[in-house]
Amino acid sequence: MPITPSQLCVPGHLAASQKIFAPAPEGWPSSLPLPAAEASVSALYALSQLHPELADFCKPTPDAYAIPSAPGPVCPPTSDLPVRELILVVDTGLSMSAWYPTVNAFAACACELPIFNDVHIVKLRSQPSSTHPDLLDRPAVNKLGLGHPAPPHRQKTIFIITDAVGAAWKRGLIWDDLRAWAQNHTVAILHVLPHHDWYLSGIHARPHQLRTREPGCPNSALEVAPPETAQPNGESTGLEQDRHKVLVPVLEIRKRWLDQWVRLMTSRLLVHQQVLEIPPPSAAAGLVPAPSPAPDAVAAPEQSIAAFRTAASENAFSLAVLLAAAPLNRHIMQLVAAELLPAASPGDLAAVLTSGLLITVENGAEHSDPHDQVVFDFTPGVREKLLSLGESTKTRRVVTLLDHYLSPHVPTVRGITQRVKNPATVFPPSITSETLPYLRVECAVLTALSGASTPHREAAERLRTKIDEFETDRRRVAAANP
C-alpha cells in the first residue's frame, strides 16, 4: 500500500527528507554529490512499464490521512494495487566515507519517484573485522523478507551501493546473502567507482548478454547467452539459465548504465551487462582469501607514498598532502577538500582512503560518524613525510581552516592559528587522552614548519617531549593495572 504517516517512523524506512548519513555540521561547507548519481535515478522511472497503474501513483504528504483532534494517523483502506519496494543496501565501510553525500542524494531522489511505494535502508558492515552474521542487521533483513519469495503483487528491487573494497567483498562473506536475495528478487550492485577502477575492489565483473525470462523477474530467472550466440539485432538462440551461478548485474551510478539495466528488466531483448558471477555454496566454500602481508613486509613511508603518487591522480595526491596537516575524520577530510582543493572529486578522496596510507583509530566510527573525533591517522612516518613534501603556505591554510570550523567543537584546536604563527609566545593545551590525537598533529605541523624557523623547531621539540612523557606514564599505569 502507499506510504502512510505511521510508516514514516518505522526503523529502516527512509522518508525523502531524511539523510542516511550525517550531513556536515551546521555552517560547514557541504560536499557535493556526484551529479551523475542524481541524474541516474530518473532512469528507474521506466520501471513503471512493469506496473503501468503505478505511473500516476502519488505518495501522500505526512499528514494526508490525519484527522484533526484524532489520537493518531488513520491509514487508508488496503488496496489490491501492485506494490514495488526499493531496498538500498548501503555499504558503510570506512572507505565509503567519500561517497556518503552521493548515497544521500541517490536515496533522496529515489524516494521522490512515484514508482516505489516504499524505500528501505539496510546498512552493510564490510570492515575487516566483519563476520557473516555481523554484516547486516539480521532482524531488519528478516522483517523485509529479503531471503524469501515475495507475493506476486509485492515486488522488491534491491540495490547494493558499494565500493566493494571491504573484507566482506574480498573474502566473499556477502555471497550467501546475495545468493538468497537473487533467488527471489531483482538485485543489482551500484558501484561507486568508475568501471576502469573496479579491479581495485572485490568485485570482478564479466560482460554478458542477458535476457529476462519474463519482465521484472528475479535474478535466478535471468537467461545468459554464450558470446557466439548473441545476434546484433538483440535476438539469440541457445539461451540458457546458469543454474550453478547467481548472476548479479554491476552498474556504475550513471544514467546510461541504469538505462541499460532497466531495459533488461522491462523487455525480452538481450542486453549487455557487466555481471558478478556468484559461485554455488560448495565452490564458494573452497575459496581462500589471499594472506595479508607479513609485518616485516610493510613498506617504509617513502615507499608507500611513492607507490600512491605513481598510481593516484594529481588531485588525490595533493589532497593527501593537505590532509597531513589535519586530524582526520570524514567531515574534516571533506571540509579540506571542498575549501582548499575544490577540483578534487569524491573519487580522489576515496583514493586516499583506500591508499594504504591510513589506519583507523576509532572503533565506533563506522556507525557514529563523528565530526569532532579523530577517526583516521596516517601510518607511522607517513604524515611527517607528506608534510615535508607540501608547501608551508598551504599547511598554514589548513591550520586556519581547522581553527575556524573545528575549534567551536574541539577546544584543543582553539587558537592553533596563533600557536603555529607565534610558537614561542603561545603554548598548546595540556596533554590528556582527549587532546593527545590533536596535539600529535600539531607537533607534526610545527616540525614541518621548523626548517628555517628556530621558534618552530623548539616548540616542536617541547611538545614532542611532553607527548613522549605522557605516553610513557600511560604505559606505566597500564602495566601496573593489567
N, C-alpha and C positions, 0 to 999 in steps of 0.2 A: 504494500500500500504506500501512498505518498508519505513523505516525511511529516511527522506530526510534532507539535511542540514538546511532548513528553519524550520523544525520541532524541531530541537535541541534547538531552542530558545523559544519555546512555553512554557509558565509557566505551571508547573506541569509535564512536560516531563523530564525524567531522562536520561541523557547521561551516558555512562558507566564510564566516568572519573570524574563525579560529585559526591559530597557527599550530603546525605540528611541532616546530622547534621555536625556541625563544627568539624573538627579534632582537636587534641591537638595543642596548639601553637607551632610554629617552634622551634625546639630544645628540646621540652619536650618529655619524654618517651611516646610512644603510647601504649594505652591499646589495647590488642589483642582481636579480636572477638572469639566467641566460634567456635572451628574447626568444630564441628558438623553442624553449621549453613551453612558454606560454602559448606561442603560435601552434605548437604541435597538438594541443588539446582539441583544437577545432576539428581536427581530422576525425575525432571519435564521434562527432555528431552523425556521421554516415552510418553508424551502428543502428540508427533508428530504422533502417531498412528491415532489420530483423523483427521489429515490432512497430509498424507504422503508427499504431494507436498511441505510442508514447511520444511521437514527434511534437505534439502540441501540449504535452504534459507540463504543467506549471507547478513548481513547488510553492507551497503556501508560505506566507510570512509567519514568523514565530507566534503571532497572536491571532492567526486567521481563524482558529477554532475555539478561541477563548470566549467565554460568556461572562459579561460583567458581573461582578459580585459572586461568581461561582468559585468553589474551592480550588479548582484546577482546570487545566485544559480538557476539552472534550474532543475525542478523536472522531473522525468521520466514519461512516459505515465502511465495512470492508468492501473491497472491490475485487472483481474477477479479472481485472486487467493484468497483463503480464508485468512482472517486476524485474528490473535489471539492477543489480547491486554492483558497485565498484569497490574492490578491496585493494588498498595500496599497502603493500608490504615494504616498509622503508628500512633500508639498512642504516643502522645508527653507529656503525664502526667509526672510530675517530678520524679515519682518512676521509670520511664522508662530510666532515665539517664544512669543507669549502663549498659544498653543494646544497646546504640547507636552505638558503634563500630560493634556489631553483626548485627544490622539493616543495617548499611552502607555496610558491607561485603555481606550480603544476596542480597541486591538490586544490587550491582555491578556485582555479579555473575549472577543474573537473566538477567541483560542487555546483557550479553555475550551469552545467549542461543539463538540459531538461530530460535527457535520455536515461539518467541514473536516478532512481528513486532514493538511493541511499549511498553514502560514501563512508567506508570504514577504514581505519588505520590500524595496522599491526606493525610493531617495530621489531626488526630483526637485529639481534646482537651477534655480530660477526667477529668479535675480538678474539685474539689468540687464546684467551682463557675459556672460550665458549666450549661447551659440550652440546651434543644434540638436544637433550632435554631442555637446556637453558637458552636455546636460540630464540625462542618465541614465547609469548605469553600463551601458554597452552590452554588455560580456561577460555581466553578470548577466541583463540583459533577454533576450539571445540564449539563454542557458542555460535560462531559464524557458520559452522558446518562445512569447513573447507575440505575436510577429508572424507566427506560423504556426498552421495548423489543429491543434486538439488531437485526439488519438484519441477515439473515441466514448465510451470508458469513463473518460476523464480530463478532467473539466470544470474550467474555470478561471473564477473570478469576480474581476474587477479593480475595486477601489475606489480612486479618486484622492482623497486628502484634502488640501484646499487652501483658501486664502482667495482665490486667483486674482488677486492684485494684482501679481504679479511680471511682468517683461517677457515671460517665456515664454507668458503668457496674453494679455497686451495686444497682443503682436506676432504671436500665432498660431504661435509656434515649436513648440508641443506638438501642433498639429493632425495632423501626419503620423503621429506615434506613436499618437494616439487613433484615427485612421482605420484604421491597421493592426490595432490590438488589437480594435476593434469589428467588424471583418470576421470574426473567428474566435472571439471570446469574449464573455462577458457583462460589460459595462462600465458603471459609474455614477460620478458625481462626488459626493463628500460635501463639501458646502460648509460651512465652519466658521462663516461669517457667517449671521445670520438672513436670511430671504428679502428683507425690506424693505431690506437693505443690499447686496444683490448688485450694484446699479448702480455701486457703488464699485469693483468688480472687473472683470476682463477677460472674465467670463462673462455673456453676455446671453441668458438663457433665455427661451423662449416656452412657453406652455401648449399641450399637445397631448393628444389622446385616442389612446393607443397600445394595440396588441394584439400578442402574440407569435404567430408563425406556428405554433410548437409550444412547449410549456413548456420554459423553460431555454435557448431558442435565443440565438445571438449577436445583437448589436445590428443587424447587417446584415439580419437577417430580421424586424425589427420592422415592423409594419404601422401606418400612421397614417391616421386618419380626418379628412377635412375637417370643419370645425366644423358645417356644415349637415347632415352625415350622421349625427352621433352621436345615439343614442337614449337616453332616460332609463333604460331597462332594461338598458343596457350592450351592447345589440346594435346592429349598424350594417349599412349597405350601402355598397358602393363603396369598401371599404378598399383601399389600395394601398401598396406599398413605394416609398419615395422613394429611387430608385437613384442619385440625384445627390448627396444629402446623407447624412452619417452622423449618426444621432440618438443622443445620449448623455443619459440622464436625469440631472438635477441635483437633489440632495436635501439638505435640512437634516439634520444629525445628530440627528434626533429619531425616536422610535419610530413615530409616526403617518406620517411621511414614508417610513420604511423598510417599514412595513406595506404601504403603497400599492405600493411598488416590488416587494416580494415577491409581492403579489397579481398584478402584471403578469407576473412570471416564472413563476408556478405555475398560471396559468389561461388561458383563451381569451377572457376578458372584456375589454372596453375599459376602460382605467384612465387617469385623469387624471394627467399628469406634466408637470413643468417640464422642458424639453428644450433642450440646447445643440445647435444645428444646425451641424455642421462642413461647410463647403463643399467641393466637389471640388478636387483639387490645382490645376487650371487656374485656378479662381476665387480660391483662397487666394493664389496667386502674385501676383495683381494687387492685393492689399490693401496699403496703405501706412500704416504707423503714424503717428499724429499727431506732429508735431515737438515737441521739448522746448522749454520757454520759453527765450528768449534770455537770456544772462547779465544784461543790463541790465533784464530784466523781473522779476527776483527781488524778491519783496515785502520791505519793511522788516520788522524783528522785530515791531513793533507791529501791522502789518497781518496778518502770518501768525498771530499769537496771537489777534487779534480774529476772524479767519476761523475758526480752530479752536474758539474759545469759542462762536461762534454755532452751529456745526454739531454739536459734541460734547455728550455728556451731562454733567451736573454732576459725576458721579464721574470721568469721563475728564479733565475739565479740572483738577479737584482733584488727581488723580494726577500730571498733568504738572507742576503747581506743586511737589508734593513731590519728584518726580524731579529737579527742577532743582538740588536740594541734594546730589545723589549722582553719583558716577561710574557709568556705565551699562553693564550687560550684562543678559542675560535674567534671571539668578538674582537680581541686586540689585534689578531692577525688580519682580520677583515678591515678593521679601522686603519691600520698602517697601509694596507693595500689601497683602500679607497682614497685616502688622503694624499699619500706620497707616491703611489705608483698606479694611477687610475687606468693605465693601459693594460694592467695585469688582469687576466681572466680568472674565473673560478678554477679552470684547469691549471693555471700557473700555481695557485695556492695548493691545489691538490698534489701537484708535482713535488712541492716542498714537503707536504705531509707524508708522501709515500717515498721520499728520497732516501730513507735510512739514516738521515742526519738527526732525526728527532726521536725522543723516547717519551713515554707517558709517565707523569709523576703523580697523577691524581686518579685513584682507582674508580671513584664515582663519577668522573667527568662525563662519561658517555651518556649518563642519564640526567645529571643535574645541569649540565651545560652552563657553568658559571661564567660571569664576566669579570668577577673580582677575585678569582683564584688562579694560581698557576697550574696549568694542566699539562703543558709540554715543556720539555727542556731539550737543548741540544746535547748530543752525546759528548763525552768528555773531550775537551780541547777544541771542539768544532766552533763554538760561539766565539772564542777568542781569535781563532784563525779567520773566521768570516769578518769579524770587526776589523782585523788588520788589513783586509782587502777593501774595506769601504772607505768612503770619504768622510772626514771629520764633520763637515757641514751637514751631511745627511744624517750622521749619527746624532748630532745635536737636534735636528728637526724631529727625529723620533722621540727624543727625550722631551722636547717641548710638547709634542702631541700627547704623550703619556701624562705629563703634568696637567694638561688642560682637561683631558677626558677621564683619566683613570683616578686621579688624586681625590675627587669627591667620594669615591667608593673605597679607595685603599689609602688610608692615611700615611702609610710608609712612603708612598710615591710623592706625597705633597712636598713641594719645594725642591724637587730633584733638578729642575732647571737651574736654580741658583747654586745648588751644590756642585753641579757639573761646571758652571760658569766660574765660580769662585771657591774651589775646593779647600783653599787654605783658611777661609773665614767661616764657612758654613759646614757643619758636621752632620752626618747621617743619623737617623734614629738609632736607638739601642737595638741590639740583636735579640730576637726571640724566635721561637719556632715559626711564628706567623710572618715575621718580617724577613727571615733568612732568605727565602727564594727571590725576593725583590732586591735585597742588598747584594746577593751574588751577581745579579745582572748589573747593578750599579757599579760594583767593583770591576767587572769586565769592561764596562764603558769607560771608566776612569783610566784603566790600564791602556785601552786603545787610544785614548787622547793624550797619553803621557809622553809620546815620542819626543816632543820638543818643549815639554812643559814640566818643570820641576814640581810645582804645586800639585799637578795631577798625579805625577808619579808617587809623591809622598803620601797623598791622600789614598791612592790605591793600595799602597803598602800598609798603611794604618788599618784600612778596612779589611784587607786580607788577613792581617794578623788577628784582628778581633773575630773574624769568621772562623779561623782555624782554632782559636781558643774556645769559642762557643761549641764547635763540633767535638773538640776533644773532651770538654766537660760533659757533653751529652752522651758520648760513648762511655765515659766513665760511670755515669749514673745508670745507664742501661746495663752495663756489666755487673754493677752492684745490686741491681734489681731485675734478675732474669725473669 
